[in-house]
Amino acid sequence: MNSRKAFGYIIDMVLDFFYPPRCPICERYIENRSDILCSECEENILSIDCSHDLRLQIKETWRLTKYKGGTQRIIWDIKFNKKLGELPTIKKILDKALNSNIKLKEMLQKIDLATAVPLHVNRERERGFNQVELIFGEWLNQQNIPMERLLLRIKDTEHLYDKKREERQREVDSAFELAEGAEVHIKGKRILILDDIFTTGTTMSECAKVLKTAGAVEVYGIALASDY
Ligand SMILES: [Zn+2]
């Protein structure tokens, strides 16, 4: 062991003694500082799932976690309590997902450009940010995938999470259109749509339709959490 490594090792031991690492989800102590979550949370939350549903116009739709317990609280805290201090935890969860799934990695390598499901301008003004851009921003940056605003939400829809499938469909019908000047960025590209919560897929599907009509060759989707 060289001296720098030994020094790092000692620092870790001291840190573990005074500030034992805790799981960012359940706050239980975790044994190994290099682990991101405790093993229980990892098992409960990480749930990487990919579907190929042609009706959605999306080649691969990925969901990375279950929308319950820890992720539910974190997403809620970011959206409604503006607790942006939770973002590094999400970044760790995303890293964990990426490192545990080679197919997800391969999919990301095909992507030219990513875009978040947009909020209506009124909602974004009220919140101060689009949480989806914050959730995925740094992670995508690390994969060298640019993110741009390609879509606008033109219907100020109600919150969708407690609605039935038919109601959701009605709410998101024609809810999106191209952002000004976006077409030149879309033509011939493989585009990734990002969202925080995936329920029935209607929102992502509506976004995909607009991107396909504007000339995207393939559309992929990633949602942080699945409530399906
Ligand atoms: Zn935990």
Residues whose N, C-alpha, C, O or C-beta is under 5 A from the ligand:
A	BS01	ZN	C23 I25 C26 E27 C38 C41
